[in-house]
Amino acid sequence: MIGYSPKNSKSSYKDLDLYIGNRVKFRRSALGISQDRLGMYLGITFQQIQKYEKGVNRISASTLYNIANALSTDFAYFVRGYQNSSLRENNVPSYEFDNSKKKESMDLLRSYYKITDPVVRKKILSIIKTFATTTSKNAT
């Protein structure tokens, strides 16, 4: 709505740039795509991809649309959850993983996205959620 901006300071705009950049990095890494490869697809350098991912440079709407296509996701993926997000002190969005588990998580995501059948992927996700729920109930 015009005139309503709950996050209207300059630092908030920078937070959004950083949030989007982190989402680009997360998605790219999850799919096992290098910065160089993404840059080549977009016709830009890997250094520019680094700047986007760090929130140093703002991503235009058309570039973000092309990034979404390259990373097989929808445009909204990159801003989804921003309203409810909070950046921790080290500027890492709350959806990021503990570094000690990051490799394992990335391996899991890469393997998951290699499954081409969406029905099978959903079933596997359901199984994982069931195990996670069962494990957390047993821990308490």
C-alpha positions in Angstrom: 0.0 0.0 0.0 1.4 3.4 -0.9 2.3 5.5 2.1 2.8 2.5 4.3 6.3 1.3 4.7 7.1 -0.6 7.9 10.7 -0.8 6.9 11.5 2.5 5.3 15.0 3.4 6.5 18.0 3.2 4.2 19.5 0.4 6.3 16.2 -1.6 5.8 16.7 -1.4 2.0 20.2 -2.7 2.5 18.8 -5.5 4.7 16.5 -6.4 1.9 19.4 -6.4 -0.6 21.3 -8.7 1.7 18.3 -10.9 2.3 17.8 -11.4 -1.4 21.5 -11.9 -2.0 21.6 -14.6 0.7 18.6 -16.3 -0.9 20.3 -16.3 -4.3 23.5 -17.8 -2.7 21.5 -20.4 -0.8 19.5 -21.5 -3.8 22.6 -21.5 -6.1 24.6 -23.5 -3.6 21.7 -26.0 -3.0 21.6 -26.7 -6.7 25.4 -27.1 -6.9 25.7 -24.2 -9.4 28.9 -22.2 -9.3 29.0 -18.4 -9.3 30.9 -18.6 -12.6 28.3 -20.8 -14.2 25.4 -18.5 -13.0 27.3 -15.5 -14.2 27.9 -17.0 -17.6 24.2 -17.8 -17.9 23.3 -14.2 -17.1 26.2 -12.7 -19.2 27.9 -11.2 -16.2 31.1 -12.0 -14.2 31.2 -14.2 -11.1 32.5 -11.1 -9.2 29.1 -9.5 -9.9 27.3 -12.6 -8.6 29.5 -12.3 -5.5 28.5 -8.7 -5.0 24.8 -9.6 -5.5 25.1 -12.4 -2.9 26.8 -10.2 -0.4 24.2 -7.5 -0.8 26.9 -5.0 -2.0 25.1 -4.4 -5.3 21.3 -4.3 -5.7 19.8 -6.7 -8.1 17.4 -5.2 -10.7 14.0 -6.8 -11.2 14.9 -8.1 -14.6 18.1 -9.6 -13.4 16.4 -11.2 -10.5 13.8 -12.7 -12.9 16.6 -14.2 -15.0 18.3 -15.5 -11.8 15.0 -17.1 -10.8 14.8 -18.8 -14.2 18.4 -20.0 -14.0 17.8 -21.4 -10.5 14.5 -23.0 -11.5 12.4 -21.1 -9.0 9.8 -18.4 -9.0 10.7 -14.7 -8.7 8.9 -14.4 -5.3 11.2 -17.1 -3.8 13.9 -14.4 -3.2 11.7 -12.1 -1.1 9.4 -14.7 0.5 9.7 -14.5 4.2 11.5 -11.2 4.4 8.7 -9.5 6.3 9.0 -12.1 9.1 12.8 -12.4 9.0 15.3 -11.1 11.3 19.0 -10.9 10.5 21.3 -12.1 13.2 24.4 -10.1 14.2 26.5 -11.7 11.5 23.9 -10.7 8.8 23.0 -14.3 8.1 19.2 -14.8 7.7 17.6 -17.1 10.3 17.0 -19.8 7.6 20.8 -20.4 7.3 22.3 -23.5 8.8 24.9 -23.9 11.5 28.3 -24.1 9.7 29.0 -27.4 11.3 26.0 -28.9 9.5 26.2 -26.9 6.3 28.0 -29.5 4.1 25.6 -32.2 5.2 22.6 -29.9 4.6 23.9 -28.9 1.2 24.6 -32.6 0.3 21.0 -33.4 1.3 19.6 -30.5 -0.7 21.6 -31.4 -3.8 20.6 -35.0 -3.7 16.9 -34.0 -3.1 16.9 -31.7 -6.2 18.4 -34.4 -8.3 15.2 -36.4 -7.9 13.3 -35.4 -11.0 9.9 -36.8 -10.1 8.0 -34.2 -8.0 5.8 -36.8 -6.5 8.7 -38.8 -5.2 10.3 -35.6 -3.9 7.2 -34.8 -1.9 7.0 -38.3 -0.5 10.6 -38.1 0.6 10.0 -34.7 2.2 7.0 -36.2 4.0 9.2 -39.1 5.3 11.9 -36.7 6.5 9.3 -34.5 8.3 7.8 -37.6 10.0 11.3 -38.7 11.2 12.0 -35.1 12.4 8.7 -35.0 14.3 9.3 -38.4 15.8 12.9 -37.6 16.8 11.9 -34.3 18.5 9.1 -36.0 20.4 11.5 -38.7 21.6 14.1 -36.1 22.7 11.6 -34.4 25.1 
